[in-house]
Amino acid sequence: MNTAKPQILTEHQLRGLVRLDVDIVHCVEEAFRTLATGKVVMPPILRLDIPEHRGEVDVKTAYIPGLDGFAIKISPGFFGNPAIGLASTNGLMVLLSSTTGVVQALLLDNGYLTDLRTAAAGAVAAKYLAREDASIAAILGAGVQARLQLRALLLVRPIRSARIWARAGAKASLAARELSDELEIPVMACPTQEQAVAGADVIVTTTPADRPIFSSRWLAPGQHITAMGSDAEHKNEIEPQAIADADIYVADSLAQTRRLGELHHAIKAGFADENKHFAELGQIIAGKVRGRTSADQITIADLTGTGIQDTAVANFAFTRSRQLTERTANKR
């Protein structure tokens, strides 16, 4: 009988084990590939809304054949929290044995692993859909994810300058100054979204907006847009017409984006056929579907966040922890 206690990893410990680098980007990239090629079991997202407190809670999970464990993630987002000095996102992951169902670990990450896997997914989307010479980035939003998305882009594309827009101009200015110092590239805060995206090669939207912050009128040949924020039915960052105007639309999970992503709004507005088949990012990674084929194409990635990413990153973190434990034991 297995009587081993589950390992408990705090946010502090996880920050020491896992960071935003090429390894975690590769981890998430392989998760997307497996979603397109393997017998993954990934149920729909369980969602709870608490509107009077601007709160939402998502529960995501997936089983990936070949991995020792599967994760169940509880991910709250309470978007009024910053006003009272708390982070807007929180949560934890439970990692269970794929063989026995026994709890292997509690990852008390307070949303840290979710932040990393979301940023890594943005990097993967840019790797396969943005032009290889993409050098100017525009980030709409100035929160934690906005900062991570820019850092992630630098791992896959030769970004030389960036612009940031946010509704709170002071927040955008602060993020621009700090990212300029950290990344050693010029990052400029812009007063309007249109100014931020004009001439940008890669645009990433990272807000909980419930009405479009990016207009189809701003699309330009060669651009790539990654929409990160529409992970609920009411959220909408991209004007629905942009989905129709783009040359290539790609979903992380087509079943999800038809229900709650930017595609959901395009279907509702009559700019996309609900029965039309669109490519998924994993299919492009696996070589089953072609992605960008010319420098002039406009591409949009609609990333709503998938349970397979959470299972992949939870196993990644747990493996790192066991490796550290083994190395420490061997030194004694």
Stockholm file with secondary structure:
# STOCKHOLM 1.0

chainA/1-332         MNTAKPQILTEHQLRGLVRLDVDIVHCVEEAFRTLATGKVVMPPILRLDIPEHRGEVDVKTAYIPGLDGFAIKISPGFFGNPAIGLASTNGLMVLLSSTTGVVQALLLDNGYLTDLRTAAAGAVAAKYLAREDASIAAILGAGVQARLQLRALLLVRPIRSARIWARAGAKASLAARELSDELEIPVMACPTQEQAVAGADVIVTTTPADRPIFSSRWLAPGQHITAMGSDAEHKNEIEPQAIADADIYVADSLAQTRRLGELHHAIKAGFADENKHFAELGQIIAGKVRGRTSADQITIADLTGTGIQDTAVANFAFTRSRQLTERTANKR
#=GR chainA/1-332 SS CCCCCCEEEEHHHHHHHCCSSHHHHHHHHHHHHHHHHSCCBCCCCEEEEEGGGTEEEEEEEEBCTTCSEEEEEEEEEETTGGGGTCCSBCCEEEEEETTTCCEEEEEECTTHHHHHHHHHHHHHHHHHHSCTTCCEEEEECCSHHHHHHHHHHHHHSCCCEEEEECSSHHHHHHHHHHHHHHHSSCEEECSSHHHHHTTCSEEEECCCCSSCSBCGGGCCTTCEEEECCCCSTTCCCBCHHHHHHSSEEEESCHHHHHHHSHHHHHHHTTSSCTTCCCEEHHHHHTTSSCCCCSTTCCEEEECCCCHHHHHHHHHHHHHHHHHHHHHHHHHC
#=GC SS_cons         CCCCCCEEEEHHHHHHHCCSSHHHHHHHHHHHHHHHHSCCBCCCCEEEEEGGGTEEEEEEEEBCTTCSEEEEEEEEEETTGGGGTCCSBCCEEEEEETTTCCEEEEEECTTHHHHHHHHHHHHHHHHHHSCTTCCEEEEECCSHHHHHHHHHHHHHSCCCEEEEECSSHHHHHHHHHHHHHHHSSCEEECSSHHHHHTTCSEEEECCCCSSCSBCGGGCCTTCEEEECCCCSTTCCCBCHHHHHHSSEEEESCHHHHHHHSHHHHHHHTTSSCTTCCCEEHHHHHTTSSCCCCSTTCCEEEECCCCHHHHHHHHHHHHHHHHHHHHHHHHHC
//
